[in-house]
Amino acid sequence: MDDVISKILQMDEEARKLDEEAQAEKIASHAEVLKKRKEVYEEYLESAKTHIEEYKAAEKKAAEKKWKKTAKYYDNVSRELEKKFRDNKDKWVDEIVNGVLSYGNYQ
């Protein structure tokens, strides 16, 4: 009988030991999962930051290109208007003056 009780106590001690090891492994696994989750999150953030910087650089380049095109267009328009003014200013002044003077004759 003592032998049976001794074996039961021994089995109980082994079961407790296995349970403690399992609990310790569970805690270690949980900590490892948290650590891995943090690593993955940080890698994702770093990747996102890199993508954002690349996107910003591409958008800046596109905006500069568009601005140069717009500035060139308005420079051309400005030159054309100035040329038309130089070529036609005397004619336009004469037309305005004659129009004003002829309006006065109709009253």
Secondary structure, DSSP 8 states (H G I E B T S, - for coil): -HHHHHHHHHHHHHHHHHHHHHHHHHHHHHHHHHHHHHHHHHHHHHHHHHHHHHHHHHHHHHHHHHHHHHHHHHHHHHHHHHHHHHHHHHHHHHHHHHHHHHHHHH-
